Amino acid sequence: MKRIPTSTLLVFLSLLALTSCKQVFLGLYGMRMPKEINEKRILKAGRKYHIPVEDSYVLHSAYSAYLFSLDTSKFKLQIKNHYQPLQAVYYNSNGIPESFQINCYAGGFPNLKWNRNDIFETFPPKQQAPVDSLLTLSKHLEFLRPLSGTAEKNPGKTDYFAIVHWNRFMGRQTKRLIRCVQKNARRTTGQQLKIIYANNDNLFLKAF
């Protein structure tokens, strides 16, 4: 699969950040500027995207602090990949990532093509972004904070554990990713899969 070297979406956002065209471009992708979001709004958006309350979390700012504390001379690509606003990472029963999906490898306009080359037609999904060892499952879970109705996130003996990073500000692109993940979950054949969802609106509010 030919890799898209940089995120078309984020590159254009950077180029347009100081221009009056920014809102127009965001609108073409069904996006908006990030805004501060409280638990009530997270849960409301989650219902819109069919996210179970018990599987809802918030991605803590310690996540980005951890990524940017790493040596960029060694992990520049990995840091960029893990800092993407939309992603789904699938861990096996040993807590090792097997499949990594992020917005900057999806490509497409005006919608990101999450299922490009039918990668979501098998379970677990085929590899999209390069898998690395920067975040094991246990490390990733350290950065998730539960909401009031969240259940225990301990994966136990689950065959696969998927963590989805999502937000309101990417609008229909978020909806399309979650729909792909949930549809793909029905392709499990005797395998146990646990999916949890981490909202990152407030983390990217600081970035913007």
C-alpha positions, 0 to 999 in steps of 0.5 A, spaced: 500 500 500 502 506 498 503 511 504 501 518 504 507 521 507 503 527 510 496 528 513 493 532 507 488 535 512 493 537 517 497 540 512 492 544 509 489 546 516 496 549 518 497 553 511 490 556 512 490 557 520 491 565 519 487 566 513 479 567 512 479 561 508 480 556 514 472 556 516 471 554 508 476 549 508 473 546 515 466 546 512 468 542 506 471 536 511 465 537 515 469 540 521 469 545 526 474 549 530 475 545 537 472 548 543 472 546 550 467 540 551 465 538 558 462 531 560 455 532 558 457 534 551 462 528 550 456 524 552 451 527 548 456 527 542 457 520 544 450 518 543 450 521 536 456 517 534 453 510 538 458 510 543 456 506 549 456 510 555 460 505 559 466 505 554 467 512 554 473 516 556 477 522 555 484 522 553 488 526 558 493 531 556 499 527 559 498 523 553 501 529 548 506 530 554 509 523 553 509 523 546 513 530 546 518 528 551 520 522 546 527 523 542 524 526 536 531 524 532 529 517 533 521 517 533 519 523 529 514 519 525 511 515 530 510 521 534 506 524 529 502 518 527 500 517 535 498 525 535 493 524 530 486 526 532 482 520 529 485 513 530 484 506 532 489 502 534 488 494 535 492 490 541 492 483 541 491 479 548 499 480 549 498 488 549 501 489 543 499 493 537 497 489 531 493 494 527 493 502 527 489 506 523 490 514 523 487 520 519 493 522 515 494 515 512 486 514 510 486 520 504 480 522 500 476 528 499 471 530 501 471 524 506 477 520 509 477 513 506 477 509 512 476 503 508 481 504 502 483 498 499 478 494 504 482 494 510 476 494 514 473 488 511 477 483 515 478 482 522 483 485 525 483 490 520 489 490 515 495 494 517 494 502 515 499 506 518 506 503 521 505 499 527 510 501 532 512 499 540 511 506 542 505 505 546 503 498 549 496 497 551 498 498 558 501 504 557 496 507 552 491 506 558 495 510 563 492 516 559 485 515 559 480 518 564 473 515 565 467 519 565 462 518 571 458 512 567 464 509 565 465 501 566 472 498 568 477 498 562 481 492 565 482 488 558 482 481 562 482 476 557 480 479 551 483 477 545 483 484 542 482 490 545 481 497 541 482 504 543 479 509 538 481 516 539 475 521 537 472 528 537 466 533 535 470 537 531 472 533 526 464 532 525 462 526 520 470 524 519 469 522 526 462 518 525 465 515 519 471 512 523 467 509 528 462 506 523 467 503 520 470 500 527 463 498 529 462 494 523 468 491 523 467 488 530 461 484 527 467 480 523 470 477 529 469 469 528 469 467 535 474 472 538 473 477 543 473 484 542 473 490 547 472 497 544 473 503 548 473 510 546 477 516 548 475 523 546 480 528 545 477 535 543 480 538 549 487 536 548 486 539 541 483 545 543 490 547 546 494 545 540 490 549 536 
